[in-house]
Amino acid sequence: MSRDEIKVMDGGKCILEIRGARPFYSDKFDITKHENYKLLEDYDKKNLFDIESYIKRRDKAKLNRNTVITRL
């Protein structure tokens, strides 16, 4: 397809590029119909994964009142 054809492409269609395969023309998939849609941020903002927050706290120990620290 030329750039002009892509610009006026039907809104219900897309061009998929998957590693190891040639790009192909396809219908778009309505993600709201997928069984795991409820796990996405689009469904509920509490599902947002904040990568910066994760990186900051991933190496920190989670201690509480009942944590026992022993020497090896």
N, CA and C atoms as an extended XYZ file, in Angstrom:
216
Properties=species:S:1:pos:R:3:atomname:S:1:resname:S:1:resid:I:1 pbc="F F F"
N         0.838       -1.184        0.000 N   MET     1
C         0.000        0.000        0.000 CA  MET     1
C         0.883        1.247        0.000 C   MET     1
N         0.406        2.265       -0.665 N   SER     2
C         1.133        3.533       -0.645 CA  SER     2
C         0.763        4.295        0.629 C   SER     2
N         1.510        5.345        0.928 N   ARG     3
C         1.204        6.161        2.107 CA  ARG     3
C        -0.205        6.738        2.021 C   ARG     3
N        -0.597        7.160        0.828 N   ASP     4
C        -1.926        7.728        0.651 CA  ASP     4
C        -3.015        6.692        0.914 C   ASP     4
N        -2.797        5.457        0.481 N   GLU     5
C        -3.784        4.396        0.724 CA  GLU     5
C        -3.892        4.078        2.211 C   GLU     5
N        -2.768        4.110        2.910 N   ILE     6
C        -2.776        3.840        4.348 CA  ILE     6
C        -3.541        4.937        5.083 C   ILE     6
N        -3.363        6.195        4.664 N   LYS     7
C        -4.045        7.312        5.332 CA  LYS     7
C        -5.563        7.223        5.230 C   LYS     7
N        -6.075        6.656        4.161 N   VAL     8
C        -7.531        6.569        3.969 CA  VAL     8
C        -8.046        5.146        4.190 C   VAL     8
N        -7.244        4.321        4.831 N   MET     9
C        -7.621        2.933        5.101 CA  MET     9
C        -8.850        2.891        6.005 C   MET     9
N        -9.705        1.913        5.803 N   ASP    10
C       -10.904        1.708        6.615 CA  ASP    10
C       -10.517        1.626        8.089 C   ASP    10
N       -11.253        2.313        8.977 N   GLY    11
C       -10.959        2.346       10.402 CA  GLY    11
C       -11.090        1.002       11.094 C   GLY    11
N       -11.772        0.054       10.477 N   GLY    12
C       -11.936       -1.277       11.059 CA  GLY    12
C       -10.848       -2.244       10.634 C   GLY    12
N        -9.889       -1.757        9.859 N   LYS    13
C        -8.795       -2.594        9.364 CA  LYS    13
C        -7.470       -2.123        9.942 C   LYS    13
N        -6.469       -2.992        9.907 N   CYS    14
C        -5.134       -2.624       10.381 CA  CYS    14
C        -4.094       -3.426        9.611 C   CYS    14
N        -2.857       -3.009        9.737 N   ILE    15
C        -1.731       -3.751        9.171 CA  ILE    15
C        -0.944       -4.298       10.344 C   ILE    15
N        -0.842       -5.610       10.430 N   LEU    16
C        -0.129       -6.258       11.533 CA  LEU    16
C         1.283       -6.608       11.113 C   LEU    16
N         2.222       -6.327       12.001 N   GLU    17
C         3.613       -6.718       11.781 CA  GLU    17
C         4.016       -7.617       12.932 C   GLU    17
N         4.277       -8.852       12.621 N   ILE    18
C         4.688       -9.833       13.622 CA  ILE    18
C         6.059      -10.352       13.220 C   ILE    18
N         6.968      -10.403       14.187 N   ARG    19
C         8.325      -10.848       13.886 CA  ARG    19
C         8.296      -12.215       13.224 C   ARG    19
N         9.047      -12.344       12.153 N   GLY    20
C         9.145      -13.617       11.455 CA  GLY    20
C         8.093      -13.811       10.375 C   GLY    20
N         7.175      -12.856       10.229 N   ALA    21
C         6.132      -12.968        9.202 CA  ALA    21
C         6.053      -11.643        8.446 C   ALA    21
N         5.587      -11.728        7.214 N   ARG    22
C         5.400      -10.511        6.425 CA  ARG    22
C         4.193       -9.743        6.968 C   ARG    22
N         4.207       -8.406        6.911 N   PRO    23
C         3.048       -7.632        7.370 CA  PRO    23
C         1.797       -8.054        6.597 C   PRO    23
N         0.656       -8.053        7.290 N   PHE    24
C        -0.579       -8.405        6.595 CA  PHE    24
C        -1.734       -7.525        7.027 C   PHE    24
N        -2.708       -7.425        6.158 N   TYR    25
C        -3.900       -6.612        6.330 CA  TYR    25
C        -4.924       -7.440        7.082 C   TYR    25
N        -5.552       -6.859        8.113 N   SER    26
C        -6.462       -7.647        8.934 CA  SER    26
C        -7.572       -6.772        9.507 C   SER    26
N        -8.630       -7.423        9.977 N   ASP    27
C        -9.671       -6.720       10.719 CA  ASP    27
C        -9.142       -6.417       12.110 C   ASP    27
N        -9.572       -5.286       12.689 N   LYS    28
C        -9.195       -4.972       14.062 CA  LYS    28
C       -10.006       -5.849       15.005 C   LYS    28
N        -9.434       -6.140       16.170 N   PHE    29
C       -10.109       -6.948       17.177 CA  PHE    29
C       -10.622       -6.026       18.275 C   PHE    29
N       -11.868       -6.185       18.680 N   ASP    30
C       -12.446       -5.382       19.756 CA  ASP    30
C       -11.997       -5.980       21.088 C   ASP    30
N       -11.045       -5.302       21.768 N   ILE    31
C       -10.477       -5.857       22.999 CA  ILE    31
C       -11.493       -5.974       24.119 C   ILE    31
N       -12.574       -5.207       24.044 N   THR    32
C       -13.585       -5.274       25.109 CA  THR    32
C       -14.309       -6.610       25.111 C   THR    32
N       -14.177       -7.368       24.052 N   LYS    33
C       -14.825       -8.678       23.970 CA  LYS    33
C       -13.915       -9.816       24.446 C   LYS    33
N       -12.657       -9.505       24.759 N   HIS    34
C       -11.724      -10.536       25.202 CA  HIS    34
C       -12.004      -10.906       26.658 C   HIS    34
N       -11.832      -12.170       27.004 N   GLU    35
C       -12.133      -12.652       28.362 CA  GLU    35
C       -11.267      -11.999       29.432 C   GLU    35
N       -10.071      -11.530       29.081 N   ASN    36
C        -9.179      -10.905       30.068 CA  ASN    36
C        -9.176       -9.379       29.997 C   ASN    36
N       -10.165       -8.799       29.324 N   TYR    37
C       -10.241       -7.342       29.202 CA  TYR    37
C       -10.252       -6.673       30.576 C   TYR    37
N       -10.867       -7.306       31.555 N   LYS    38
C       -10.976       -6.719       32.895 CA  LYS    38
C        -9.617       -6.539       33.576 C   LYS    38
N        -8.559       -7.142       33.026 N   LEU    39
C        -7.222       -7.015       33.597 CA  LEU    39
C        -6.443       -5.826       33.037 C   LEU    39
N        -7.012       -5.129       32.063 N   LEU    40
C        -6.330       -4.015       31.418 CA  LEU    40
C        -6.627       -2.685       32.105 C   LEU    40
N        -5.725       -1.738       31.936 N   GLU    41
C        -5.933       -0.397       32.476 CA  GLU    41
C        -7.127        0.277       31.818 C   GLU    41
N        -7.408       -0.060       30.568 N   ASP    42
C        -8.567        0.516       29.880 CA  ASP    42
C        -9.860        0.197       30.621 C   ASP    42
N        -9.912       -0.950       31.273 N   TYR    43
C       -11.098       -1.377       32.010 CA  TYR    43
C       -11.176       -0.690       33.372 C   TYR    43
N       -10.044       -0.635       34.067 N   ASP    44
C       -10.007       -0.050       35.409 CA  ASP    44
C        -8.620        0.544       35.643 C   ASP    44
N        -8.572        1.802       36.016 N   LYS    45
C        -7.291        2.502       36.208 CA  LYS    45
C        -6.426        1.857       37.285 C   LYS    45
N        -7.000        1.085       38.192 N   LYS    46
C        -6.187        0.432       39.234 CA  LYS    46
C        -5.294       -0.656       38.645 C   LYS    46
N        -5.528       -1.049       37.389 N   ASN    47
C        -4.714       -2.067       36.728 CA  ASN    47
C        -3.456       -1.495       36.078 C   ASN    47
N        -3.229       -0.202       36.243 N   LEU    48
C        -2.046        0.436       35.676 CA  LEU    48
C        -0.780       -0.175       36.276 C   LEU    48
N         0.182       -0.508       35.435 N   PHE    49
C         1.474       -0.997       35.909 CA  PHE    49
C         2.467        0.149       35.792 C   PHE    49
N         2.949        0.631       36.917 N   ASP    50
C         3.898        1.739       36.950 CA  ASP    50
C         5.308        1.165       37.016 C   ASP    50
N         5.994        1.137       35.893 N   ILE    51
C         7.315        0.520       35.808 CA  ILE    51
C         8.333        1.252       36.679 C   ILE    51
N         8.255        2.576       36.760 N   GLU    52
C         9.219        3.324       37.570 CA  GLU    52
C         9.065        2.990       39.049 C   GLU    52
N         7.836        2.888       39.517 N   SER    53
C         7.596        2.520       40.913 CA  SER    53
C         8.090        1.098       41.182 C   SER    53
N         7.857        0.197       40.252 N   TYR    54
C         8.301       -1.189       40.392 CA  TYR    54
C         9.821       -1.268       40.507 C   TYR    54
N        10.521       -0.553       39.650 N   ILE    55
C        11.988       -0.589       39.657 CA  ILE    55
C        12.533       -0.025       40.969 C   ILE    55
N        11.905        1.014       41.501 N   LYS    56
C        12.374        1.620       42.749 CA  LYS    56
C        12.240        0.674       43.936 C   LYS    56
N        11.204       -0.149       43.949 N   ARG    57
C        10.965       -0.981       45.136 CA  ARG    57
C        11.281       -2.456       44.959 C   ARG    57
N        11.730       -2.883       43.792 N   ARG    58
C        11.907       -4.320       43.557 CA  ARG    58
C        13.025       -4.953       44.380 C   ARG    58
N        14.043       -4.185       44.767 N   ASP    59
C        15.161       -4.756       45.520 CA  ASP    59
C        15.092       -4.481       47.015 C   ASP    59
N        14.012       -3.899       47.470 N   LYS    60
C        13.886       -3.573       48.890 CA  LYS    60
C        13.161       -4.706       49.616 C   LYS    60
N        13.663       -5.031       50.787 N   ALA    61
C        13.034       -6.078       51.598 CA  ALA    61
C        11.730       -5.554       52.187 C   ALA    61
N        10.770       -6.447       52.301 N   LYS    62
C         9.491       -6.086       52.901 CA  LYS    62
C         9.438       -6.697       54.295 C   LYS    62
N         9.730       -5.874       55.277 N   LEU    63
C         9.768       -6.349       56.656 CA  LEU    63
C         8.516       -5.890       57.391 C   LEU    63
N         8.064       -6.733       58.299 N   ASN    64
C         6.960       -6.333       59.170 CA  ASN    64
C         7.280       -6.793       60.583 C   ASN    64
N         6.361       -6.628       61.479 N   ARG    65
C         6.569       -6.937       62.887 CA  ARG    65
C         6.931       -8.412       63.120 C   ARG    65
N         6.455       -9.304       62.273 N   ASN    66
C         6.667      -10.734       62.466 CA  ASN    66
C         7.869      -11.295       61.696 C   ASN    66
N         8.609      -10.434       61.005 N   THR    67
C         9.747      -10.892       60.226 CA  THR    67
C        10.894      -11.296       61.145 C   THR    67
N        11.464      -12.455       60.903 N   VAL    68
C        12.593      -12.949       61.690 CA  VAL    68
C        13.832      -12.951       60.789 C   VAL    68
N        14.896      -12.319       61.251 N   ILE    69
C        16.129      -12.267       60.482 CA  ILE    69
C        17.134      -13.182       61.184 C   ILE    69
N        17.694      -14.122       60.424 N   THR    70
C        18.672      -15.066       61.009 CA  THR    70
C        19.977      -14.936       60.255 C   THR    70
N        21.053      -15.272       60.928 N   ARG    71
C        22.369      -15.289       60.291 CA  ARG    71
C        22.663      -16.683       59.778 C   ARG    71
N        23.310      -16.746       58.666 N   LEU    72
C        23.692      -18.054       58.102 CA  LEU    72
C        25.088      -18.406       58.459 C   LEU    72
